[in-house]
């Protein structure tokens, strides 16, 4: 990949933009995360582009897409996976009224400020969402590849390309996305320090108050959610491209040829 393409991808990535806004150190050269994420995103974008080109550029690749009974279910499954994972991220069980499947951590009763400021529970919280995304999107991606393979030789080739991409990039994906909660730890520490600096010398720091509206822990929860939602969209890009290659539900052969 060329350096220009890497920088272009880096600049337009929602995840990297959110990281740069939420955690400025994420694009500090000494961490090198921005460049490495940009390089990884080149591959993800290349697959989405390959899928889009095959879906709109050649009648042979999608002709008769409306005849494939898997098209509508896959579009519905993509929407359902995106909705379910987004709802799981936004319904934190603390700052939202909805029941949480993965509850945002809160200080334990009788916890001191020092013990409650441990990032470990929040690291586990982020990893739990990443596991959810990986499982749900992985199942959807497998279904999309099967539909492609059953449809036509060109789309079968696309399914094989996707399988190769996933295998090649799996280790890099785990490594790079695994650094995100560690970067959030820096934001957590920053939010906590800002909170401490705002206290008067005589004021007691009661962790039970941290979850009140407008307090620092709520602000950090929003930081984590913004990063998780951006990561979700990044993870969905390849499978969304695969499904797009099958055509829109109800798309006619004549529409595919245009």
matplotlib code that plots the C-alpha trace (Angstrom):
import matplotlib.pyplot as plt

x = [0.0, 1.2, 1.9, -0.7, -3.4, -2.6, -2.9, -6.1, -7.6, -6.4, -7.9, -11.3, -11.6, -14.3, -12.5, -9.2, -11.0, -12.8, -9.6, -7.8, -10.5, -11.1, -7.5, -5.0, -2.1, -3.6, -2.0, 1.1, 4.0, 5.7, 2.7, 2.6, -1.0, -2.4, -0.1, -0.6, -4.4, -4.3, -2.3, -4.8, -7.8, -6.3, -7.0, -10.5, -11.3, -9.9, -12.2, -15.2, -14.2, -13.7, -17.2, -18.7, -17.0, -18.3, -21.8, -22.2, -19.7, -20.4, -23.6, -22.1, -21.3, -24.7, -27.1, -30.0, -29.2, -32.9, -33.2, -31.0, -33.2, -30.4, -30.3, -33.2, -32.3, -28.7, -29.6, -32.0, -29.3, -26.8, -29.4, -30.2, -26.6, -25.8, -28.9, -28.3, -24.6, -25.3, -28.1, -25.8, -23.2, -25.7, -27.8, -25.2, -27.5, -26.2, -26.7, -29.5, -32.9, -32.7, -31.6, -28.0, -26.6, -23.1, -23.4, -21.0, -18.9, -19.6, -17.7, -18.5, -20.1, -17.6, -14.9, -12.3, -11.6, -8.2, -9.6, -12.6, -10.2, -8.8, -9.3, -9.4, -13.3, -13.5, -10.9, -13.0, -16.1, -14.6, -13.2, -16.7, -18.1, -15.3, -16.0, -19.7, -18.8, -16.4, -18.9, -21.9, -20.1, -18.1, -21.3, -22.8, -19.7, -19.7, -23.3, -22.5, -19.6, -21.8, -24.4, -21.8, -20.3, -23.7, -24.6, -22.1, -18.4, -17.4, -19.1, -17.6, -14.2, -15.1, -16.0, -12.6, -10.9, -12.7, -11.7, -8.1, -8.3, -9.8, -7.1, -4.2, -5.5, -6.8, -3.6, -3.2, -6.8, -6.5, -3.3, -4.5, -8.0, -6.6, -4.7, -7.8, -8.8, -5.3, -5.6, -8.9, -7.1, -5.2, -8.5, -9.9, -6.9, -7.3, -11.0, -10.3, -7.4, -9.6, -12.2, -9.7, -8.3, -11.8, -12.3, -11.5, -8.9, -11.5, -13.9, -14.3, -14.2, -17.1, -17.1, -20.9, -21.3, -19.3, -22.3, -24.5, -25.5, -22.8, -20.0, -16.7, -17.6, -20.6, -18.3, -15.9, -18.8, -19.7, -16.1, -16.0, -19.3, -18.2, -15.1, -17.0, -19.6, -16.8, -15.1, -18.4, -18.8, -15.2, -15.7, -18.9, -17.3, -16.0, -19.3, -21.4, -19.3, -19.9, -23.7, -23.7, -22.1, -25.2, -27.3, -30.2, -33.2, -35.6, -33.0, -33.8, -31.3, -31.8, -31.0, -27.9, -26.7, -26.9]
y = [0.0, 3.5, 6.0, 8.3, 5.7, 4.9, 8.5, 9.0, 5.9, 7.1, 10.5, 9.3, 6.4, 7.1, 5.0, 6.8, 10.2, 9.3, 8.0, 11.2, 13.3, 11.3, 10.0, 12.4, 10.0, 7.6, 9.5, 10.5, 9.2, 7.5, 5.1, 4.5, 3.4, 5.8, 4.6, 0.9, 1.4, 3.2, 0.3, -2.2, -0.1, -0.1, -3.9, -3.5, -0.7, -2.7, -5.6, -3.3, -1.6, -4.9, -5.9, -2.6, -2.8, -6.3, -5.3, -2.4, -2.7, -6.1, -7.6, -11.1, -10.8, -9.8, -10.6, -12.3, -11.3, -10.9, -14.7, -15.5, -16.2, -15.3, -11.6, -10.3, -12.5, -11.3, -7.6, -8.2, -10.0, -7.2, -4.6, -6.8, -7.3, -3.6, -2.7, -5.3, -4.5, -0.8, -1.2, -3.3, -0.5, 2.3, 0.5, 0.6, -0.1, 2.9, 6.1, 4.7, 3.4, 0.3, -3.1, -3.7, -7.0, -5.8, -3.4, -0.5, -0.9, 1.2, 1.6, -1.1, -0.1, 1.0, 1.4, 4.1, 6.6, 5.0, 1.5, 2.6, 4.4, 1.1, 0.7, -3.1, -3.5, -1.1, -3.0, -6.1, -4.2, -3.1, -6.6, -8.1, -5.8, -6.7, -10.4, -9.8, -7.9, -10.6, -13.5, -11.8, -10.3, -13.5, -15.5, -13.0, -13.0, -16.8, -16.7, -14.0, -16.0, -19.1, -17.1, -15.7, -19.2, -20.6, -17.7, -17.5, -18.2, -14.5, -14.2, -17.5, -16.0, -13.0, -15.3, -16.9, -13.5, -12.5, -15.8, -15.1, -11.5, -12.6, -15.2, -12.8, -10.0, -11.9, -11.5, -7.8, -7.1, -8.7, -6.8, -3.4, -3.5, -5.0, -1.7, 0.4, -0.4, 0.4, 3.8, 4.3, 3.6, 6.9, 8.7, 7.2, 8.4, 11.9, 12.1, 11.0, 13.5, 16.3, 15.3, 15.2, 18.6, 20.1, 19.1, 21.5, 20.5, 19.9, 18.0, 14.2, 12.2, 9.7, 7.2, 6.7, 10.2, 9.5, 8.0, 11.1, 12.9, 15.2, 13.6, 12.3, 8.6, 9.4, 11.4, 8.5, 6.1, 8.3, 8.3, 4.5, 4.2, 6.5, 4.4, 1.2, 2.4, 3.5, 0.1, -1.6, 0.3, -0.6, -4.3, -4.3, -2.8, -6.1, -8.0, -5.1, -5.1, -8.8, -8.4, -5.4, -7.6, -9.8, -6.7, -4.9, -6.9, -7.1, -5.7, -6.7, -7.9, -4.8, -2.6, -4.7, -4.0, -0.3]
z = [0.0, -0.8, 2.0, 0.4, 0.5, 4.1, 5.1, 3.2, 4.8, 8.2, 7.8, 6.8, 9.4, 11.9, 14.5, 14.2, 14.2, 17.4, 18.9, 18.0, 19.5, 22.6, 23.2, 21.6, 22.4, 19.9, 17.0, 18.8, 16.7, 19.6, 19.8, 16.0, 16.4, 13.9, 11.1, 11.9, 12.0, 8.7, 7.1, 8.5, 7.3, 3.8, 3.6, 5.1, 2.7, -0.2, 0.4, 0.7, -2.5, -4.3, -3.2, -4.3, -7.7, -8.2, -7.1, -9.5, -12.2, -13.8, -14.8, -14.7, -11.0, -9.8, -12.6, -11.2, -7.6, -6.9, -7.6, -4.6, -1.6, 0.7, -0.2, 1.9, 5.0, 4.8, 4.6, 7.5, 9.5, 8.9, 10.1, 13.1, 14.1, 13.8, 15.8, 18.5, 19.0, 19.0, 21.6, 23.7, 23.7, 24.4, 27.0, 29.8, 32.7, 34.6, 32.7, 30.5, 31.5, 29.4, 30.8, 30.0, 28.7, 29.4, 32.4, 32.7, 35.8, 38.8, 42.1, 44.7, 48.0, 50.6, 47.9, 48.5, 45.8, 45.2, 44.8, 42.7, 40.2, 39.1, 35.3, 35.4, 35.4, 32.5, 30.6, 31.0, 30.0, 26.7, 26.0, 26.6, 23.9, 21.5, 22.0, 21.3, 18.1, 17.0, 17.5, 15.9, 12.9, 12.4, 12.1, 9.7, 7.6, 7.3, 6.2, 3.6, 2.2, 1.9, 0.0, -2.3, -3.0, -3.8, -6.2, -9.1, -9.9, -9.6, -6.2, -5.2, -5.9, -3.8, -0.9, -1.3, -1.3, 1.8, 3.6, 2.7, 3.9, 7.2, 7.7, 6.8, 8.9, 12.0, 14.0, 13.1, 13.9, 17.4, 18.1, 16.9, 18.3, 21.5, 22.1, 22.2, 25.8, 26.8, 25.2, 26.9, 30.2, 29.5, 29.0, 32.2, 34.1, 32.6, 33.4, 37.0, 37.4, 36.1, 38.7, 41.5, 40.5, 40.6, 44.3, 47.0, 49.5, 52.2, 50.0, 50.4, 47.3, 47.5, 44.6, 45.1, 43.6, 40.5, 38.7, 39.2, 36.0, 34.7, 36.8, 35.4, 35.2, 33.0, 30.7, 30.5, 29.7, 26.7, 25.6, 25.7, 23.9, 21.1, 20.5, 20.6, 18.1, 15.8, 16.2, 15.4, 12.1, 11.2, 11.9, 9.8, 6.7, 5.1, 5.6, 4.5, 1.3, 0.8, 1.2, -1.1, -3.8, -3.8, -4.7, -2.9, -1.9, -4.9, -7.3, -10.8, -13.3, -15.4, -12.4, -11.8, -15.3, -15.0]

ax = plt.figure().add_subplot(projection="3d")
ax.plot(x, y, z, "-o")
ax.set_aspect("equal")
plt.show()
